Amino acid sequence: MLTDLIRGALYFWRGLSLIRKKGVRGWAALPIFLTLLVYGLGVWAGITYIEPLAERAEDWLPSWLSAATYLLWILFGVSILLLFGFGFVVVASLLASPFNGPLAESVERTVSGEGPPEVSWGRLVLRTPLILWEETKKLLYYLAWAVPFLVLFVVPFTIPAAPVLWFLFTAWMLAVEFSDYPMDNNGLLFREMRTRLKRRRLLAVGFGAMAAFVSTVPVLNLFVVPAGVAGATLMWVEVFRSPDAR
């Protein structure tokens, strides 16, 4: 159990080291730039809108919770980090999706010496509408699961547990998000991809948990998308490529 969690977390860091390699870093640069853009817009929105909302939220708290105000603020801060960290990563990954497939291909070719046919810019342009449609379906899958977890943040008796449950949800979703690229490159449908991840669920959760944690760390969070794609590709090559992955 613990071994799989640790091994999964290490795949993220191995992915981070891979994106600096020749033949990979060119594809990794584009997701990094798009992530920087998304986080920049997020910081601006936070300064403009979040602080006033936080002040109002304190006024909305019932009087019987006044003694727990400081604890609730800590939970609120952790929740904001997790919610926005995951949200920014998903948005950045969606914007970078046309480049994440070629990034996964270049990583697979680098580590295994084989992989899907190399992508040309012309082929990439032609595939972009299909890629965006697949990303939209994936986003709808996320939203269908996210809504019940978000409800936990507004129900008084579930608020203390909400950040932990949201973090576990985020870990699984990021594993799904990043694993989709190498598996899609190799012809696996979204449902089959999820089935393979479930066979080594703790490995996938360990990987996604590290990606979720790094998404809350300034500067390092700029590298989450390319490092996540690269790490998930390593997992594909070493673990999930076998239909009977155990």
N, C-alpha and C positions, 0 to 999 in steps of 0.2 A: 504493500500500500504506500508506505512512505517513500520507498525506492522509486516508484512510478511518478509520484508527485515531484520529487527532486529531479529526476531525469527529464520530465516534461519542462520544468523551469529552466534547466540547463540548455534545452533546445533553443529557447529564445536568445540566450546569450551567444550560443554558437551561430545563430542566424545573424546577430549583430556583427560578429567578427567577419562573417562571410560577405556582407554587403560592401566591404572595402576592397574586395578582390577585383582584379582586372576582368572585364567582361560582365561583371555584375554591377559595379558601382554606377555605371552610366544609367541603367534602368532604376537604380535605387535613388538617384538624385531627384528624379521627378516627384515621387511620393513625398520625399522630405520637403521639397519646396511647397507642395500643396498642403502638407500638414502645417507648415509654418504660416501659410495664409489663413488656414482655418483657425489656428490658435490665436493669431493676431486679431481676427474678427471676434473671437470668443472673449479675449481680454477686454477689448473695447466694449462689447455688450455687457460684460460683467461689471465694469466700472460705471457704465451708464445706467444699468437697470437693476442689477442684483442687490446692490447696497440699499437702495430705497425699499425694495421688497423685503429685505431682511429686517429692516427697522419696523415695517408694518407687521411682519410675522410675530414679532415680540409682543405687539399690542393685541394680537389675536389670541395669544395663549390664555387659557382659562386661569383664574386666580389660584386654583388648587395646585397648579403646576409651577407657581412662581418660585418655590423653593428649589425646583429642579432646573431653573433657567440655564445655569452654567453648563450642566450636563447636556441639556438639550442643544445648546449652542455648539458644543463639541460634536454631538451627533449630526447636527445640521451641517457643520463644516465638512465632516467626513463624507456625508451624503452628497454634498455638492461636488467634492473632489471626484467621487466615484461616478456620479451621474454625468458630469461634464467630461470627465476623462474618457468614459466609454462613448459618450455622444460625439466628441470631437474625433476620436479614432474611427468610428463608423462613418462619419461624414467624410473625413479625409480619405479613408479607404474607398468609399464610393466614388469620389472624384478621381482617385488614382487608379480605379479598377481597369481602365484600358491598358495601363502600364504594369499592373501587378501580375498579370498572366505572363507576359514576356520576362518579367523579373524572376518569376518562379521557374520558367524554362531555362533561363541562364544559370540559375543556381543548380538545378537538377543536372544540367550538362557539366557544370564545374565539378560537382561532387561525385557523380557517377560515370561521367564520360559518355552518357547517352541521355536522350530525352526526346520530347516532341520536336517536330520540324521547327527550325529557327524562324522567328517572326520577322517579316519585313514591315517597313512603315506602311506600305500600301495595303498589306493584309491586315495590319492593325486598324487602319482607318475603316476598312470594309467590315471588320468584326465589331467595331465600337457600338453600333446600335444593339446588336445581340448581347454584348457584354453588359450594357446598361440595363437591358431588360432582365437579364439574369440577376443583376444586382438589385433591381427593384423587387423581384420575387423574394430574394433573400431578406431584404429590408422588411417586407410584409411579414415574413416568418418571425423576425426579431420583434416587431411591434406586437404581434399576437401574444408573445410570451412576456414582453416588457410591461404591458398594461397591468396584469395582476400583481407583478412585483412593485410597480409604482404605487399602487393602491396602499401598500404596506406603509408608505411614508406619510399617509394622511389619516390612518387609523391610530388613535392614541395608544392603544395597548400593544400595537405591533411596531411602533416607531423604533424602540431600542434594538429590535432584531433586524429591522429593514436594511441597514448598511451591510450587515454580514451576508444576508440572503441575496442582496443586490450584487455584492462582490462575487459570490459563487455563480450567480446567473451571468454576470459579465465575463467571468473566466471561461465558462462554457461557450458563450456566444463568440468570443474572440477566437477561440480554438476553431469553431465552425467557420468564422469569417476568413481566417487566414488559410485554413486547410483547403478551402474550396478552390483556390487558384491552382495548386499543383494537381489536385485530383481532377478538376475540370479539364486541365490540359491533357490529361491521360484518359479522358472519355468517361469519367464517372459522373453519374447524375447526382443531384443534390441529396436525394434520399439515400443513395448508396454511400455517399460520403459520410453522412451522419451515422449510418449503421456501422461503418468501420470505426469511427471515433468512439462509439459507444462500447465497442469491444475492449478498448483500452481507455475507459473513461477517465481514470485518475491521471494517466499520462497526459491526456488532452486538457484536463482541468489544471494540472500543474503548469503546463505551457501557457494556457490562457490567463491563469492567475498572475504569472510573472509579467505578461504583457499588460494586464490591467493595472498592476502596481506601477510599472514604469510609466504608464500613461498619465500618472499623477505627479511625476517628477519633472520639474522644469528642465528644459534643454534636452534631456534624454527622451522626453516624450515625442520629440520631433522625429525620432528614429523608429518609433514603435511599428509603423506600417511596413516599411521595407524589412526591418528585422523580423517582424512577425511572419511575413510572407516567406522569407528565407528560412527561418526556423521551422515553419510548417512544411516546407519543401524537404528539409532534412528528415523530418519525421516521416514524410511520405516515402522517401527513398529507403530509410533504415527500418521502418516498422510497418506502415500502412499499405505499402505497395502489394504486399501479400494479401490475397483475399481472406486468408485465415489468420490475420494478424491477432496475436495473443500477447 
